Each structure stands twice: as structure tokens, then as C-alpha cells.
Amino acid sequence: MTITHETPTQTNHVQVRLDPAGNPLAIRHDGRIWLVDPETDSQHWYGRDSWWDTRRTAAKGSGDLVSVEYWRVQAQLPGLCFVKLK
């Protein structure tokens, strides 16, 4: 199978509430709010967008459009307990 630029990609839009230090506290996705578990170690890194594959263009002076910020967190719906498995 060959992936071409016409192949649709899946994008999940979320809103993230951050604390003053920039760490995620809660995530809104699909009309629901998920709380980030403060007891787990969140992972944070940056990647690069493959602009040459997406063929997107941007106006001159738009800034850094190829850096993509990623977070990996553990989250749950309010009212449920965080469960730790050992």
C-alpha cells in the first residue's frame, strides 16, 4: 500500500487547561472534560511536521509552523477514581 498526499489523516482537536508552569491539568475533547492525573509522570516532547508531505503553505512571517508539541498524560472523567496497578 502506498500512502499519497490524497490519503486523509485523522485529527483529534482538543483544548487543554494548563497550570502556571505550563503543565496540563484538564483536557476537553468531544464535549467532555478529562482530568489529568497529578500522580503520574506526564511526558512532553517536540516533533517536526513533515510539511513536504502535507504540501501546506503559510504566509511569510507566520513563525514556526513545523514544530509540533506532544504530551502523553493519564486522564479520566471526573467522579471516577484513579486506579494504580502494581
LINVEN-V426268 format. One record per residue. N is the residue number from 1. PHI is phi in whole degrees, -180 to 180 (none if undefined). PSI is psi as a letter, one per 20 degrees, with the letter a starting at -180 (NA if undefined). Layout:
[[N & PHI & PSI] [N & PHI & PSI]]
//
This chain:
[[1 & none & p] [2 & -109 & p] [3 & -90 & p] [4 & -118 & r] [5 & -68 & i] [6 & -80 & i] [7 & -68 & p] [8 & -69 & q] [9 & -114 & q] [10 & -94 & p] [11 & -126 & p] [12 & -108 & o] [13 & -91 & p] [14 & -134 & q] [15 & -114 & p] [16 & -124 & p] [17 & -96 & p] [18 & -111 & q] [19 & -83 & r] [20 & -59 & h] [21 & -84 & i] [22 & 92 & j] [23 & -91 & q] [24 & -70 & p] [25 & -107 & h] [26 & -152 & q] [27 & -129 & p] [28 & -105 & p] [29 & -143 & p] [30 & 56 & k] [31 & 80 & j] [32 & -119 & q] [33 & -106 & p] [34 & -108 & p] [35 & -91 & p] [36 & -80 & p] [37 & -71 & o] [38 & -72 & i] [39 & -84 & i] [40 & -97 & q] [41 & -90 & o] [42 & -72 & q] [43 & -110 & p] [44 & -138 & p] [45 & -157 & r] [46 & -117 & q] [47 & -125 & a] [48 & -122 & p] [49 & -74 & p] [50 & -86 & m] [51 & -59 & h] [52 & -70 & h] [53 & -87 & h] [54 & -85 & h] [55 & 58 & k] [56 & -86 & q] [57 & -121 & q] [58 & -139 & q] [59 & -69 & q] [60 & -60 & p] [61 & 86 & j] [62 & -73 & i] [63 & 95 & a] [64 & -80 & o] [65 & -107 & j] [66 & -104 & i] [67 & -79 & p] [68 & -119 & p] [69 & -92 & p] [70 & -123 & q] [71 & -132 & q] [72 & -122 & o] [73 & -133 & r] [74 & -106 & p] [75 & -138 & r] [76 & -149 & r] [77 & -73 & q] [78 & -60 & q] [79 & 92 & i] [80 & -105 & q] [81 & -89 & q] [82 & -75 & p] [83 & -114 & p] [84 & -107 & p] [85 & -103 & p] [86 & -115 & NA]]
//
